[in-house]
Amino acid sequence: MAEKVRYPQIPSTVWWGVRAILHKTPNVTVDERLLGVQLGVQEAAARAYINELKNVGILTEEGKATPIAQKWRLDESYAEAVSQIVKDIYPEGLLHLAPPGDADRQKVVSWFLHEGLGQGSAGNKAATYLLISSPTPNEAPRSNAKSSQGDGAPKTRSPRSSRSVSKNARSSDENPTRREGNDRNVSPPRTGADAFPLNINVQIHISADAGSEQIESIFQAMRRYLYDAPDS
């Protein structure tokens, strides 16, 4: 029985994170300790990511940048590098169905479903194909990795909630009975619901493989449920 082809699955944070490392230090050895600290993930996850990068030809067995990676890390030769990578790891049929740089995501997902993968796995493999096959380095190298959990998913905090907390903190520090020259400027005591300011911290854990449409829908839901005024 023929061995089933295994296609790569690389989160975008890893793809761009490793490129940032090689962009800064081309001859560095990328091991699980370096990658784990850079991306804020456990070393076991970093080891799995390194294996994927070896499989696509970015890293050697020793964790060094390959000749194709030396082109990949530079903007002017990025398109040439990824063109060679996709030709080496993906079949001609997929490249014809979903041309690099102009691929339809649903067609790519469907292709992986016909390879026998489940819906979730097919979506992840398709996301990696779209990431790798794009000829444009559309995300600048990152010098600082965001904190994340063991699965590599970055944490995102709502900036609006932070502003609300700061505003309420300032309000709580003020003395409502402080005089400003005469009694007419004395702030009245708070009553009812205003006497108990409510501070809310919101944290969102977004998968590293989430697309822009999925991320936008998450923040739309936040605005709808947290910030929009209720119907009277």
C-alpha positions as CSV (number, residue, x, y, z in Angstrom):
1,M,0.0,0.0,0.0
2,A,1.4,3.4,-1.0
3,E,2.3,5.8,1.8
4,K,-0.1,8.6,2.1
5,V,1.4,12.0,1.2
6,R,1.7,14.3,4.3
7,Y,1.2,18.0,3.6
8,P,2.6,20.7,5.8
9,Q,0.6,22.6,8.4
10,I,2.4,25.8,9.6
11,P,0.7,28.7,11.5
12,S,1.4,32.1,10.0
13,T,3.0,33.2,13.3
14,V,5.6,30.5,12.9
15,W,6.2,31.3,9.2
16,W,6.7,35.0,9.8
17,G,8.4,34.5,13.1
18,V,11.1,32.2,11.7
19,R,11.6,34.6,8.7
20,A,12.1,37.4,11.2
21,I,14.8,35.3,13.0
22,L,16.7,34.6,9.7
23,H,16.2,38.1,8.5
24,K,18.1,39.4,11.6
25,T,20.6,36.5,11.9
26,P,20.9,34.5,8.7
27,N,23.3,31.9,10.1
28,V,21.7,31.2,13.4
29,T,20.8,27.6,14.5
30,V,17.0,27.5,15.0
31,D,16.3,25.0,17.7
32,E,13.2,24.4,19.9
33,R,14.6,26.7,22.7
34,L,15.2,29.6,20.4
35,L,11.8,29.2,18.6
36,G,10.0,28.6,21.9
37,V,11.2,31.8,23.4
38,Q,10.7,33.8,20.2
39,L,7.1,32.7,19.7
40,G,6.2,32.2,23.4
41,V,5.3,28.5,23.0
42,Q,6.3,25.3,24.7
43,E,9.4,23.6,23.4
44,A,7.4,20.5,22.4
45,A,5.3,22.7,20.1
46,A,8.4,24.5,18.8
47,R,9.9,21.1,18.0
48,A,6.9,20.2,15.9
49,Y,7.1,23.5,14.0
50,I,10.8,23.0,13.3
51,N,10.0,19.6,11.8
52,E,7.4,21.2,9.5
53,L,10.0,23.8,8.4
54,K,12.5,21.1,7.7
55,N,9.9,19.3,5.6
56,V,9.2,22.3,3.4
57,G,12.9,23.0,2.9
58,I,13.4,26.1,5.1
59,L,15.7,24.4,7.7
60,T,18.3,21.8,7.4
61,E,18.5,18.8,9.8
62,E,20.9,20.9,11.9
63,G,18.4,23.8,12.1
64,K,20.3,26.0,9.8
65,A,18.8,28.1,6.9
66,T,18.8,26.3,3.6
67,P,19.9,28.0,0.4
68,I,16.2,28.5,-0.5
69,A,15.6,30.0,3.0
70,Q,18.3,32.5,2.3
71,K,16.2,33.7,-0.6
72,W,13.0,33.4,1.3
73,R,14.1,35.7,4.1
74,L,14.7,38.6,1.7
75,D,11.8,40.6,0.2
76,E,13.4,40.9,-3.3
77,S,13.8,37.1,-3.7
78,Y,10.8,36.0,-1.6
79,A,8.5,35.2,-4.6
80,E,11.2,33.1,-6.2
81,A,11.7,31.1,-3.1
82,V,8.1,30.3,-2.3
83,S,7.5,29.4,-6.0
84,Q,10.2,26.7,-5.7
85,I,8.9,25.6,-2.3
86,V,5.3,25.0,-3.5
87,K,6.5,23.2,-6.6
88,D,8.5,20.8,-4.4
89,I,5.9,19.9,-1.9
90,Y,2.5,20.2,-3.7
91,P,1.2,18.2,-6.7
92,E,0.7,19.8,-10.1
93,G,-3.0,19.2,-9.9
94,L,-3.4,21.5,-6.9
95,L,-1.2,24.2,-8.4
96,H,-3.4,24.1,-11.6
97,L,-6.6,24.2,-9.6
98,A,-5.4,26.9,-7.2
99,P,-2.6,29.0,-8.9
100,P,-0.2,30.5,-6.3
101,G,-1.2,34.1,-5.6
102,D,-4.7,33.7,-7.1
103,A,-6.1,30.7,-5.3
104,D,-9.7,30.3,-4.2
105,R,-9.8,29.1,-0.6
106,Q,-12.9,27.0,-1.0
107,K,-11.4,25.1,-3.9
108,V,-8.2,24.4,-1.9
109,V,-10.2,23.2,1.1
110,S,-12.3,21.0,-1.2
111,W,-9.1,19.5,-2.8
112,F,-7.8,18.5,0.7
113,L,-11.2,17.1,1.6
114,H,-10.9,14.8,-1.4
115,E,-7.5,13.7,-0.1
116,G,-9.4,12.1,2.8
117,L,-8.9,14.8,5.4
118,G,-11.6,16.0,7.8
119,Q,-13.1,19.5,7.6
120,G,-10.8,21.0,10.3
121,S,-7.6,19.4,9.0
122,A,-8.5,20.3,5.4
123,G,-9.0,23.9,6.5
124,N,-5.6,24.0,8.3
125,K,-3.8,22.5,5.3
126,A,-5.5,24.9,3.0
127,A,-4.5,27.9,5.2
128,T,-0.9,26.7,5.0
129,Y,-1.1,26.3,1.2
130,L,-2.4,29.9,0.8
131,L,0.2,31.2,3.2
132,I,3.2,29.5,1.5
133,S,2.0,30.0,-2.1
134,S,1.5,33.8,-1.8
135,P,4.3,35.5,-3.7
136,T,4.1,38.6,-1.6
137,P,5.7,38.9,1.9
138,N,2.6,40.6,3.2
139,E,3.6,40.7,6.8
140,A,6.7,42.5,8.1
141,P,9.2,40.5,10.1
142,R,8.3,40.7,13.8
143,S,11.0,41.6,16.3
144,N,8.9,40.8,19.4
145,A,6.7,37.8,19.6
146,K,3.3,38.1,21.4
147,S,2.7,36.1,24.5
148,S,0.7,32.9,23.8
149,Q,-0.4,29.6,25.3
150,G,1.1,26.2,24.6
151,D,-0.7,25.8,21.3
152,G,0.9,28.9,19.9
153,A,-2.4,30.9,19.7
154,P,-1.6,34.6,20.4
155,K,-3.7,36.4,23.1
156,T,-5.6,39.4,22.0
157,R,-7.0,42.0,24.4
158,S,-9.6,44.4,23.5
159,P,-8.1,47.9,23.4
160,R,-11.4,49.5,24.1
161,S,-11.9,47.5,27.3
162,S,-8.4,48.8,28.4
163,R,-9.5,52.4,27.8
164,S,-12.7,51.8,29.8
165,V,-10.7,50.4,32.8
166,S,-8.3,53.4,32.7
167,K,-11.3,55.8,32.6
168,N,-13.0,54.1,35.5
169,A,-9.8,54.0,37.5
170,R,-9.4,57.8,37.2
171,S,-13.0,58.2,38.3
172,S,-12.6,56.0,41.4
173,D,-9.5,58.1,42.5
174,E,-11.4,61.3,42.5
175,N,-13.0,62.5,45.8
176,P,-16.7,63.3,45.0
177,T,-16.9,65.8,48.0
178,R,-13.7,67.7,47.1
179,R,-14.4,71.5,46.9
180,E,-13.1,73.6,44.0
181,G,-13.3,77.1,45.6
182,N,-17.0,77.1,46.7
183,D,-20.0,74.9,47.4
184,R,-21.4,75.3,44.0
185,N,-18.6,73.2,42.5
186,V,-19.1,70.3,44.9
187,S,-19.8,67.1,42.9
188,P,-23.1,65.4,44.1
189,P,-22.8,61.9,45.6
190,R,-23.4,59.1,43.3
191,T,-26.5,57.0,43.7
192,G,-28.0,53.9,42.2
193,A,-26.0,52.0,39.5
194,D,-23.5,54.9,39.1
195,A,-22.2,54.2,42.6
196,F,-20.7,50.9,41.5
197,P,-18.5,51.3,38.4
198,L,-18.0,48.0,36.7
199,N,-14.6,47.2,35.1
200,I,-14.4,44.5,32.5
201,N,-11.3,42.9,31.1
202,V,-11.8,40.9,27.9
203,Q,-9.3,38.4,26.6
204,I,-9.7,36.7,23.2
205,H,-7.7,33.7,22.2
206,I,-7.5,33.5,18.4
207,S,-6.0,30.6,16.6
208,A,-2.9,31.3,14.7
209,D,-4.5,29.8,11.6
210,A,-7.6,32.1,11.8
211,G,-8.3,34.1,8.6
212,S,-9.0,37.8,8.5
213,E,-12.8,37.2,7.9
214,Q,-13.0,35.0,11.1
215,I,-11.0,37.6,13.2
216,E,-13.3,40.4,11.9
217,S,-16.4,38.5,12.8
218,I,-15.1,37.9,16.4
219,F,-14.6,41.7,16.9
220,Q,-18.0,42.4,15.3
221,A,-19.6,40.1,17.9
222,M,-17.7,41.8,20.7
223,R,-19.0,45.2,19.6
224,R,-22.5,43.9,19.3
225,Y,-22.6,42.2,22.7
226,L,-20.4,44.5,24.8
227,Y,-20.6,48.0,23.4
228,D,-23.8,48.5,21.5
229,A,-26.6,50.2,23.4
230,P,-29.5,47.9,24.3
231,D,-32.8,48.5,22.4
232,S,-35.2,50.6,24.5
